[in-house]
Structure formats: structure tokens, C-alpha cells
Amino acid sequence: MLSKNECHIWWAKLDTYGKDCNNLSEEELQRIKRLRFKKDKDNAIVTFTFLRDILALYTADSPKNIEINRDCKTCGEPHGKPYLTGKNQKIKFNVSHTCKYVVIGVSLDEIGIDIENLTQNKDFDFLFNTLSDNEKKTITKANKTMALLKYWTRKESIVKALGIGLNIDLTRLEVSDWDKQPYIINFPDKTQLQHQMVDFQIEDMIGSVTFLNCEKKAISIYSSEELDGVTVPD
């Protein structure tokens, strides 16, 4: 279903996709239990359910039997970039969600994906402090929201592809101008990363996906509605 030069991006709405706690792992159930608000709990259940349904398509395993490892490669705690092991380890994936949507990117190369909702009633001015001096020069009153979210999703997708979290100085991670083809200009430790970046927009959601050490990818985007009629292993 997936070749070396492809990436599949799946998306769903958090308020309409079905929830199935029976397919979730004990670790996922405990993560949900620790959340304070019902809305956050519901969104987490949908996210975990959707992820397992999508991975079942690529692994030929049942959603319940898919083993997802979240151990941090630095400290060993279960808060790291999720990945598959064993016979499924060649399948790479990454997840992001906003107040309305969840997206999952699937690839055969390391991948990071991030989304934001353009219509959130939220002040994004704090993101200005994550920009390099050159990036700040491109921000105007007219483009502020779109530009800030473009820069943010790009940088988030990079650190998620690397699996390092927000543990670097984002002002020293410089990307191309927000309205141009995305690519990394400078990385904090001057490492030259072989990468590809792609921006995308779905409804009122914008996002970015980054691949590492890869051939050029063709991006295909699918909605959860396209799962209807697809047989998921029991």
C-alpha cells in the first residue's frame, strides 16, 4: 500500500470519529485517565482509536494487537516519539491534533507532522519569540496569523521527525519564508539534514510534514470517510 516515494496523510474530525476503548492499550488508557477535562479525554480516545485503525491498514494486524512503543530514547520514560517495532518497524508514522482535527502521516522514512487550526480564537503572538531574526522580518499585521502558524508547524514537524521534542533553540532553527517552498536554512548545531518538507491545508487546518534521509515524496491525503468499506483486520 505504501512505496518508498510516497507519504499518506490521514485526517479526521475529533467530534465525529468513533471511539473504541476496547482496542486501546493499558498505557493509552492510563494516559487518558490522567487527563483532567472530559473534552481532552474524548479527544485522546479518538486520537488513539484513529491511529490504531490507520496502522491496521499498513500492518495487517488488528488495531488491538498493534504494539506502539513510546519510550523516550533519552530517559526511557513513555513520552517519546511513538514507533513500531519488530516486523512492522519499517512503517514510520507521526500524529498531530488541534481542537478540531487529528492527522496521521505514514511513510517508510522518518516523519514528523504538525497541524494548527486557522480559526481558533487564540492569540498566537507568543510564537513570534520562536522566530529567527530573518523570519521576524517577514511578519506583517496582514499576514501575522498565517505566517506565524506556517513557521510554527514547519519547526514542530522538524523536531518531531527528529524525535527531540522542543529541546532546541527554535530561534536558531531557521526555515524558508512562510510563503515560499518550505526547507531548512539553518539548524542549531549546523548539522546539514537531508530532508524534504511539504506544507498542506485541509479545510481550516494548515500543517507541515518533514521527512528525513528520504527520496522525494508524493503526498496523498485521505479523510477518515475513505475508511468506510475498507476491511480492518479483526
Protein Blocks (a to p, Z undefined) as FASTA:
>chain_A
ZZfkbccdddddfklpccdfklpcfklmmmmmmpmblklmmmmmmmmmmmmmmmmmmnop
afklpccdfbdfklopacbccddehjllmpccdddddfkbccddddfbdcddddddfkbc
cdfklmmmmpcfklmmmpcfklmmmmmmmmmmmmmmmmmmnonojmbcfklmccddfkbc
cddfbdfklpacddddddddehjbccddddehiaddddddddfklmgopacdZZ
